[in-house]
Amino acid sequence: MLHSVVRLVAAPLARFVYRPVVEGRENVPKCGPVILASNHLSFIDSVVIPLVAPRPVVFLAKAEYFRKDGVKGRMMAAVFTALGAVPVERGTHRAAKDSLELARRILSDGKAFGIYPEGSRSRDGRLYRGRTGVAWLAFSTGAPVVPVALVGTDRIQPIGVRLPRIKRITVRFGEPLRPAYPSSSLPVAQARRVATDEIMSAIQALSGQESMACYSEIASAA
C-alpha cells in the first residue's frame, strides 16, 4: 500500500522535476519473476529504477540505511521502505550468500528484483566486470534478466554530494535475456561467468560506457 502511494505521488513529481527519458519499459514483463540487472553510478539509482519501472522492484539495501538517527535518518528509512527495499547486512562472505538466498526467495514469490552486478558504484563512470551472483539467480530461479542502463544519475548525486541536483537522466530497459542453465559439458562456475559476461555486454550496449576487465574495488549495497 505504501509503495503504491509513493509511486502515485513521487513518480509524477520526479518526472516533472527531472524529466527523465525512459526507454524500453515494455521490455519488463508485467508479471512473474524478473531480474533487472543495472549499471551503478549513484546512490540515487535505487530510487530511480523503482520510480520509472512499470512494476514494483525490490532492491537489497545496506541495513545501516534503516538505522540512521535523526529526522533525515527516519526519512531515508521511510523512503527505502516505501520503495520496497529490503535491509541486509553486508561485509562478509556469509552475508553475501544470505543476500543471494534472500533474492532467490523474492524471485520465487514472482517479484521483480533489482541488482547491480558490478557490486558497487562506479567512481569513474566506467562499467566494471560483473559478479556472477546475477547468473546464479537466473539459473536457480529461471527468471529472465532485463539489462538496464542508467545514464546521468552520477550528475544528480555524485559520490560525496549529499543533496540531489536537478539534472536530466536516461533509463533504458533492454530486451530480456534468458541465460541457459549450464550443460553437463560446462563447469557451473564457468557457465555463470559466461552468462554474467553476456548480461554485462547487454548493459554496456545500452549505456555506452567503457568496459573494464577488472572488478570494482569497493563493495557496496547501494
Buried (B, 14 or more C-beta within 10 A) or exposed (E): EEBEEBBEEBBEEBEEEBEBEBBBEEBBBEEEBBBBBBBBBBBBBBBBBBBBBBBEBBBBBBBEBBEEEEEEBEEBBEBBBBBBBBBBBBEEEEBBEBBBEBBBEBBEEEBBBBBBBBBBBBBEEBBBBBBBBBBBBBBBBBBBBBBBBBBBBBBBBBEEEEEBEEBEBBBBBBEBBEBEEBEEEEEBEEBBBBBBBBBBBBBBEBBEBEBBEEBBEEEBBB
